[in-house]
Amino acid sequence: MFVKKNDLEIKRYQQDIDEPELMQMIKDEEGWDYADDKMAERYKFALGNSITFVAYQNDVLCGYSRSLDDCGFYIYVCDLLVKPAYRGNEIGRKLMGCLMDEYPGQTVYVMSDVDAYYEKVGFQKIGSVFEVKK
């Protein structure tokens, strides 16, 4: 466990415990398609093979982050999601803090499609991401 304060618990993802509720949370989030029939099995595999943290408030899964370790060079945050009813309580910031605590001294980058959120919490925008197509 990494954080336990005021009924908020943040810990490492455990597939057998967290997967059903996490996949339902993703399914309920508009614009997130990781839980659809085409992607769900691959995404479940990705969750288990990434740096994944889950946040629980009063035993309800309310947020998660999924990141990739680039062999000690950088950490890339791929996904950060907090349920709408729990937003504004710094859960996303605390999830990011757990990542930074576990990988001290490493540069962390966020792959974002919601730049305004990351700018609001004080992250500096550096560069951009491009999709490579054949």
TIMAR-974639 format. One record per residue: x, y, z of N, C-alpha, C in turn; residue number from 1; residue in three letters. Coordinates in Angstrom, 3 decimals, decimal comma, always signed. Example, Ala and Ser with C-alpha at 12.3 -4.5 7.8 and 13.67 -1.06 7.14 Angstrom:
2
REC       nx       ny       nz      cax      cay      caz       cx       cy       cz resi resn
REC  +13,190   -5,690   +7,800  +12,300   -4,500   +7,800  +13,200   -3,300   +7,800    1  Ala
REC  +12,850   -2,250   +7,080  +13,670   -1,060   +7,140  +12,900   +0,030   +7,870    2  Ser
This chain:
134
REC       nx       ny       nz      cax      cay      caz       cx       cy       cz resi resn
REC   +0,845   -1,171   +0,000   +0,000   +0,000   +0,000   +0,892   +1,236   +0,000    1  Met
REC   +0,484   +2,251   -0,712   +1,271   +3,460   -0,835   +0,659   +4,635   -0,091    2  Phe
REC   -0,650   +4,798   -0,181   -1,322   +5,907   +0,490   -2,541   +5,358   +1,206    3  Val
REC   -2,710   +5,738   +2,435   -3,953   +5,443   +3,145   -4,208   +6,631   +4,053    4  Lys
REC   -5,156   +7,459   +3,643   -5,441   +8,678   +4,384   -6,889   +9,081   +4,131    5  Lys
REC   -7,595   +9,408   +5,199   -8,984   +9,869   +5,089   -9,821   +8,958   +4,205    6  Asn
REC   -9,761   +7,684   +4,453  -10,535   +6,675   +3,720  -10,128   +6,545   +2,258    7  Asp
REC   -8,996   +7,133   +1,843   -8,456   +6,941   +0,505   -7,284   +5,977   +0,607    8  Leu
REC   -7,339   +4,931   -0,197   -6,256   +3,951   -0,239   -5,780   +3,830   -1,682    9  Glu
REC   -4,488   +3,991   -1,891   -3,897   +3,797   -3,210   -2,888   +2,676   -3,091   10  Ile
REC   -2,995   +1,724   -3,996   -2,129   +0,552   -3,952   -1,861   +0,069   -5,363   11  Lys
REC   -0,973   -0,900   -5,477   -0,695   -1,536   -6,762   -1,902   -2,368   -7,181   12  Arg
REC   -2,157   -2,360   -8,467   -3,239   -3,141   -9,082   -3,006   -4,629   -8,858   13  Tyr
REC   -4,071   -5,343   -8,475   -4,068   -6,791   -8,356   -5,197   -7,319   -9,233   14  Gln
REC   -4,839   -8,017  -10,279   -5,814   -8,436  -11,284   -6,999   -9,178  -10,672   15  Gln
REC   -6,743  -10,147   -9,814   -7,832  -10,960   -9,277   -8,780  -10,163   -8,379   16  Asp
REC   -8,323   -9,060   -7,838   -9,161   -8,249   -6,944   -9,763   -7,045   -7,669   17  Ile
REC   -8,946   -6,342   -8,449   -9,339   -5,033   -8,986   -9,943   -5,053  -10,386   18  Asp
REC   -9,652   -6,089  -11,157  -10,020   -6,068  -12,577  -11,507   -5,841  -12,860   19  Glu
REC  -12,425   -6,581  -12,245  -13,844   -6,378  -12,623  -14,336   -4,944  -12,427   20  Pro
REC  -14,038   -4,375  -11,266  -14,517   -3,019  -10,981  -13,794   -1,987  -11,847   21  Glu
REC  -12,506   -2,215  -12,107  -11,747   -1,291  -12,947  -12,262   -1,311  -14,380   22  Leu
REC  -12,513   -2,487  -14,921  -13,028   -2,573  -16,288  -14,420   -1,946  -16,387   23  Met
REC  -15,224   -2,065  -15,347  -16,544   -1,428  -15,350  -16,400   +0,095  -15,309   24  Gln
REC  -15,453   +0,587  -14,519  -15,224   +2,031  -14,455  -14,829   +2,572  -15,826   25  Met
REC  -13,956   +1,850  -16,511  -13,527   +2,261  -17,852  -14,711   +2,217  -18,820   26  Ile
REC  -15,506   +1,182  -18,720  -16,672   +1,035  -19,602  -17,658   +2,192  -19,413   27  Lys
REC  -17,774   +2,660  -18,172  -18,715   +3,734  -17,858  -18,209   +5,116  -18,288   28  Asp
REC  -16,914   +5,243  -18,564  -16,336   +6,544  -18,906  -16,508   +6,821  -20,397   29  Glu
REC  -17,165   +7,902  -20,709  -17,394   +8,286  -22,109  -16,060   +8,525  -22,824   30  Glu
REC  -15,937   +7,947  -24,009  -14,744   +8,134  -24,817  -13,628   +7,139  -24,547   31  Gly
REC  -13,782   +6,291  -23,561  -12,773   +5,268  -23,259  -13,265   +3,944  -23,821   32  Trp
REC  -12,523   +3,359  -24,745  -12,990   +2,138  -25,401  -12,199   +0,894  -25,010   33  Asp
REC  -11,349   +0,995  -23,998  -10,546   -0,162  -23,588  -11,390   -1,348  -23,123   34  Tyr
REC  -12,600   -1,111  -22,695  -13,440   -2,187  -22,174  -14,375   -2,769  -23,228   35  Ala
REC  -14,301   -2,286  -24,477  -15,195   -2,833  -25,488  -14,725   -4,228  -25,912   36  Asp
REC  -15,558   -4,909  -26,667  -15,288   -6,307  -27,027  -13,966   -6,493  -27,768   37  Asp
REC  -13,569   -5,525  -28,562  -12,352   -5,656  -29,356  -11,077   -5,481  -28,530   38  Lys
REC  -11,138   -4,686  -27,465   -9,925   -4,310  -26,754   -9,800   -4,862  -25,339   39  Met
REC  -10,869   -5,337  -24,749  -10,871   -5,665  -23,320   -9,786   -6,671  -22,928   40  Ala
REC   -9,663   -7,753  -23,640   -8,683   -8,776  -23,258   -7,255   -8,250  -23,369   41  Glu
REC   -6,961   -7,513  -24,422   -5,623   -6,929  -24,571   -5,350   -5,912  -23,468   42  Arg
REC   -6,369   -5,127  -23,119   -6,171   -4,113  -22,090   -5,974   -4,750  -20,718   43  Tyr
REC   -6,691   -5,807  -20,429   -6,485   -6,510  -19,158   -5,046   -7,002  -19,054   44  Lys
REC   -4,509   -7,509  -20,152   -3,114   -7,936  -20,191   -2,199   -6,739  -19,931   45  Phe
REC   -2,492   -5,609  -20,578   -1,682   -4,400  -20,403   -1,699   -3,930  -18,950   46  Ala
REC   -2,851   -3,967  -18,309   -2,944   -3,545  -16,909   -2,004   -4,349  -16,024   47  Leu
REC   -1,954   -5,652  -16,259   -1,112   -6,525  -15,456   +0,365   -6,432  -15,772   48  Gly
REC   +0,703   -5,862  -16,916   +2,094   -5,776  -17,340   +2,587   -4,337  -17,395   49  Asn
REC   +1,905   -3,469  -16,702   +2,266   -2,056  -16,619   +2,435   -1,695  -15,149   50  Ser
REC   +2,824   -0,476  -14,901   +2,854   +0,056  -13,535   +1,452   +0,615  -13,303   51  Ile
REC   +0,628   -0,139  -12,637   -0,774   +0,242  -12,470   -1,091   +0,421  -10,996   52  Thr
REC   -1,616   +1,583  -10,661   -2,074   +1,882   -9,313   -3,587   +2,060   -9,338   53  Phe
REC   -4,247   +1,651   -8,257   -5,691   +1,848   -8,115   -5,954   +2,640   -6,844   54  Val
REC   -6,975   +3,475   -6,891   -7,376   +4,289   -5,745   -8,774   +3,869   -5,306   55  Ala
REC   -8,911   +3,648   -4,020  -10,198   +3,295   -3,426  -10,562   +4,341   -2,383   56  Tyr
REC  -11,795   +4,827   -2,458  -12,341   +5,728   -1,445  -13,481   +4,986   -0,774   57  Gln
REC  -13,365   +4,766   +0,533  -14,391   +4,001   +1,268  -14,712   +2,689   +0,561   58  Asn
REC  -13,677   +1,979   +0,138  -13,777   +0,668   -0,507  -14,426   +0,685   -1,890   59  Asp
REC  -14,556   +1,851   -2,505  -15,073   +1,967   -3,868  -13,907   +2,365   -4,775   60  Val
REC  -13,682   +1,605   -5,837  -12,635   +1,960   -6,798  -13,038   +3,273   -7,458   61  Leu
REC  -12,202   +4,291   -7,288  -12,574   +5,616   -7,792  -11,560   +6,182   -8,784   62  Cys
REC  -10,418   +5,505   -8,966   -9,442   +6,004   -9,920   -8,316   +5,017  -10,138   63  Gly
REC   -7,561   +5,258  -11,207   -6,397   +4,418  -11,474   -5,439   +5,146  -12,404   64  Tyr
REC   -4,212   +4,666  -12,416   -3,215   +5,129  -13,384   -2,489   +3,911  -13,930   65  Ser
REC   -2,094   +4,007  -15,201   -1,318   +2,943  -15,849   -0,145   +3,605  -16,552   66  Arg
REC   +1,062   +3,102  -16,269   +2,281   +3,701  -16,803   +3,229   +2,622  -17,305   67  Ser
REC   +4,175   +3,065  -18,134   +5,188   +2,172  -18,692   +6,568   +2,635  -18,272   68  Leu
REC   +7,424   +1,680  -17,924   +8,806   +1,968  -17,571   +9,670   +1,701  -18,795   69  Asp
REC  +10,369   +2,731  -19,243  +11,252   +2,625  -20,404  +12,661   +2,242  -19,931   70  Asp
REC  +12,753   +1,047  -19,336  +14,036   +0,458  -18,909  +14,862   +1,405  -18,061   71  Cys
REC  +14,224   +2,165  -17,207  +14,948   +3,049  -16,319  +15,267   +4,420  -16,894   72  Gly
REC  +14,963   +4,641  -18,180  +15,209   +5,954  -18,766  +14,108   +6,937  -18,375   73  Phe
REC  +12,874   +6,573  -18,659  +11,724   +7,423  -18,395  +10,556   +6,558  -17,964   74  Tyr
REC   +9,558   +7,194  -17,380   +8,266   +6,574  -17,100   +7,249   +7,337  -17,939   75  Ile
REC   +6,392   +6,602  -18,653   +5,346   +7,210  -19,470   +3,983   +6,854  -18,882   76  Tyr
REC   +3,219   +7,866  -18,504   +1,867   +7,656  -18,000   +0,946   +7,559  -19,205   77  Val
REC   +0,335   +6,410  -19,367   -0,568   +6,174  -20,495   -2,008   +6,530  -20,152   78  Cys
REC   -2,421   +6,193  -18,944   -3,819   +6,373  -18,549   -3,896   +6,880  -17,122   79  Asp
REC   -4,759   +7,854  -16,913   -5,083   +8,357  -15,587   -6,571   +8,684  -15,625   80  Leu
REC   -7,322   +8,020  -14,778   -8,774   +8,213  -14,783   -9,293   +8,219  -13,357   81  Leu
REC  -10,138   +9,198  -13,060  -10,842   +9,276  -11,787  -12,322   +9,386  -12,115   82  Val
REC  -13,144   +8,617  -11,417  -14,588   +8,679  -11,643  -15,080  +10,110  -11,445   83  Lys
REC  -16,043  +10,535  -12,264  -16,537  +11,921  -12,172  -16,950  +12,352  -10,763   84  Pro
REC  -17,605  +11,501  -10,017  -18,076  +11,872   -8,678  -16,936  +12,107   -7,692   85  Ala
REC  -15,732  +11,653   -8,028  -14,588  +11,764   -7,119  -13,574  +12,809   -7,587   86  Tyr
REC  -13,818  +13,436   -8,715  -12,883  +14,427   -9,240  -12,875  +15,674   -8,360   87  Arg
REC  -11,752  +16,378   -8,379  -11,607  +17,583   -7,569  -11,096  +17,314   -6,173   88  Gly
REC  -10,741  +16,072   -5,883  -10,243  +15,702   -4,558   -8,764  +15,314   -4,579   89  Asn
REC   -8,066  +15,673   -5,649   -6,644  +15,420   -5,823   -6,276  +13,933   -5,896   90  Glu
REC   -7,219  +13,088   -6,269   -6,926  +11,660   -6,391   -5,952  +11,427   -7,541   91  Ile
REC   -6,152  +12,113   -8,659   -5,221  +11,983   -9,779   -3,818  +12,398   -9,379   92  Gly
REC   -3,701  +13,487   -8,675   -2,393  +13,967   -8,205   -1,759  +12,940   -7,251   93  Arg
REC   -2,569  +12,337   -6,401   -2,044  +11,349   -5,455   -1,610  +10,069   -6,172   94  Lys
REC   -2,340   +9,676   -7,210   -1,909   +8,530   -8,018   -0,556   +8,816   -8,660   95  Leu
REC   -0,401  +10,030   -9,193   +0,872  +10,417   -9,794   +1,971  +10,462   -8,733   96  Met
REC   +1,636  +10,899   -7,541   +2,610  +10,942   -6,455   +3,132   +9,568   -6,088   97  Gly
REC   +2,260   +8,572   -6,102   +2,696   +7,193   -5,820   +3,692   +6,723   -6,868   98  Cys
REC   +3,444   +7,067   -8,107   +4,357   +6,706   -9,193   +5,718   +7,358   -8,972   99  Leu
REC   +5,706   +8,636   -8,646   +6,956   +9,370   -8,427   +7,700   +8,826   -7,203  100  Met
REC   +6,964   +8,429   -6,173   +7,592   +7,865   -4,981   +8,254   +6,522   -5,273  101  Asp
REC   +7,604   +5,723   -6,106   +8,148   +4,398   -6,411   +9,342   +4,478   -7,366  102  Glu
REC   +9,398   +5,527   -8,177  +10,478   +5,700   -9,149  +11,161   +7,054   -8,928  103  Tyr
REC  +11,786   +7,227   -7,769  +12,402   +8,520   -7,464  +13,540   +8,836   -8,433  104  Pro
REC  +13,610  +10,085   -8,809  +14,691  +10,535   -9,675  +14,480  +10,262  -11,150  105  Gly
REC  +13,440   +9,509  -11,513  +13,182   +9,249  -12,926  +12,269  +10,321  -13,493  106  Gln
REC  +12,506  +10,671  -14,742  +11,653  +11,622  -15,437  +10,355  +10,916  -15,809  107  Thr
REC   +9,242  +11,575  -15,527   +7,922  +11,018  -15,840   +7,265  +11,914  -16,882  108  Val
REC   +6,792  +11,305  -17,953   +6,055  +12,008  -18,997   +4,626  +11,475  -19,041  109  Tyr
REC   +3,694  +12,334  -19,384   +2,290  +11,957  -19,502   +1,894  +12,027  -20,963  110  Val
REC   +1,318  +10,944  -21,474   +0,733  +10,954  -22,814   -0,713  +11,398  -22,634  111  Met
REC   -1,019  +12,614  -23,057   -2,276  +13,244  -22,681   -3,141  +13,626  -23,868  112  Ser
REC   -4,431  +13,510  -23,645   -5,386  +14,123  -24,557   -6,273  +15,102  -23,779  113  Asp
REC   -5,859  +15,395  -22,551   -6,544  +16,394  -21,719   -5,487  +17,324  -21,114  114  Val
REC   -4,806  +18,052  -21,986   -3,696  +18,903  -21,557   -4,097  +19,899  -20,474  115  Asp
REC   -5,300  +20,416  -20,528   -5,732  +21,430  -19,562   -5,643  +20,915  -18,131  116  Ala
REC   -5,973  +19,646  -17,913   -5,890  +19,080  -16,560   -4,447  +19,110  -16,070  117  Tyr
REC   -3,532  +18,627  -16,890   -2,135  +18,532  -16,468   -1,496  +19,915  -16,301  118  Tyr
REC   -1,903  +20,852  -17,100   -1,421  +22,226  -16,921   -1,957  +22,806  -15,611  119  Glu
REC   -3,225  +22,501  -15,293   -3,851  +22,989  -14,065   -3,127  +22,476  -12,821  120  Lys
REC   -2,656  +21,224  -12,863   -1,971  +20,670  -11,692   -0,480  +21,003  -11,689  121  Val
REC   -0,039  +21,812  -12,647   +1,314  +22,331  -12,613   +2,358  +21,574  -13,409  122  Gly
REC   +1,946  +20,666  -14,286   +2,919  +19,961  -15,115   +3,284  +20,837  -16,299  123  Phe
REC   +4,509  +20,724  -16,736   +5,000  +21,528  -17,854   +4,839  +20,746  -19,148  124  Gln
REC   +4,267  +21,387  -20,148   +4,111  +20,755  -21,456   +5,440  +20,810  -22,198  125  Lys
REC   +5,894  +19,619  -22,640   +7,153  +19,503  -23,371   +6,870  +18,632  -24,589  126  Ile
REC   +6,992  +19,195  -25,773   +6,825  +18,412  -27,002   +5,385  +18,031  -27,263  127  Gly
REC   +5,234  +17,026  -28,119   +3,913  +16,537  -28,498   +4,048  +15,088  -28,944  128  Ser
REC   +2,926  +14,479  -29,177   +2,893  +13,072  -29,577   +2,289  +12,996  -30,983  129  Val
REC   +2,864  +12,133  -31,812   +2,370  +11,925  -33,168   +2,045  +10,461  -33,371  130  Phe
REC   +0,991  +10,206  -34,113   +0,634   +8,833  -34,487   +1,321   +8,514  -35,804  131  Glu
REC   +1,981   +7,368  -35,837   +2,671   +6,933  -37,038   +1,751   +5,984  -37,794  132  Val
REC   +1,500   +6,285  -39,053   +0,640   +5,435  -39,879   +1,430   +4,975  -41,089  133  Lys
REC   +1,105   +3,818  -41,518   +1,777   +3,253  -42,691   +1,058   +3,638  -43,948  134  Lys
